[in-house]
Amino acid sequence: MFLFEIEVWQFILVIVMVLVATAVATFFIVRKLFQKALKKNPPINETMIRQMMAQMGRTPSEKQVRAIMRSMNEENKQN
């Protein structure tokens, strides 16, 4: 039977190391899942804008669609 004693500071150090390792692993796992979700459900694109405007009863011109995309991209860059 293995019996060993550790100091309080060693115990605290081990706990802190485990917490840091868990945080790092969680970060990379969540990042991978988020990237996978973005691939599966991409953000809004020009086709979606055309469909939304058609549902509102409007026929958008190409200029309007590009203007909306440009404004959305600028908003995303600011955030």
C-alpha positions in Angstrom: 0.0 0.0 0.0 1.3 3.4 -1.0 1.2 6.0 1.6 2.6 9.4 1.0 2.1 12.8 2.4 2.1 16.1 0.5 2.3 19.6 1.8 -0.7 22.0 1.6 1.1 24.1 -1.0 1.7 21.0 -3.2 -2.0 20.1 -3.0 -3.0 23.6 -4.0 -0.5 23.6 -6.8 -2.0 20.3 -8.1 -5.5 21.7 -7.9 -4.5 24.9 -9.8 -2.8 22.9 -12.5 -5.8 20.6 -13.0 -8.1 23.7 -13.2 -5.8 25.3 -15.8 -5.6 22.1 -17.9 -9.4 21.8 -17.8 -9.9 25.4 -18.9 -7.5 25.0 -21.8 -9.1 21.7 -22.9 -12.6 23.2 -22.6 -11.5 26.2 -24.7 -10.3 24.0 -27.6 -13.3 21.7 -27.5 -15.8 24.5 -27.5 -13.9 26.3 -30.3 -13.9 23.1 -32.4 -17.7 22.7 -31.8 -18.4 26.3 -32.7 -16.4 26.1 -35.9 -18.4 22.9 -36.8 -21.7 24.6 -36.1 -20.7 27.6 -38.3 -19.9 25.2 -41.2 -23.2 23.4 -40.8 -25.2 26.7 -40.4 -23.3 29.5 -42.1 -24.1 33.1 -41.4 -26.5 35.0 -43.6 -25.6 35.3 -47.3 -27.0 37.0 -50.4 -29.4 34.2 -51.2 -31.0 34.5 -47.8 -31.3 38.3 -48.2 -33.1 37.8 -51.5 -35.5 35.2 -50.0 -36.3 37.5 -47.0 -37.0 40.4 -49.3 -39.2 38.2 -51.5 -41.2 37.1 -48.4 -41.8 40.8 -47.7 -43.2 41.2 -51.2 -40.2 43.1 -52.6 -38.0 42.2 -55.6 -34.5 43.4 -54.6 -32.0 44.7 -57.1 -28.5 43.4 -57.0 -27.4 46.8 -55.8 -29.7 46.6 -52.8 -28.5 43.0 -51.9 -24.9 44.0 -52.1 -25.6 47.2 -50.0 -27.2 45.1 -47.3 -24.3 42.5 -47.3 -21.8 45.4 -47.1 -23.5 47.0 -44.2 -23.8 43.6 -42.4 -20.1 42.9 -43.0 -19.1 46.4 -41.7 -21.3 45.8 -38.5 -19.5 42.4 -37.9 -16.1 44.0 -38.3 -17.0 46.7 -35.7 -18.1 44.1 -33.2 
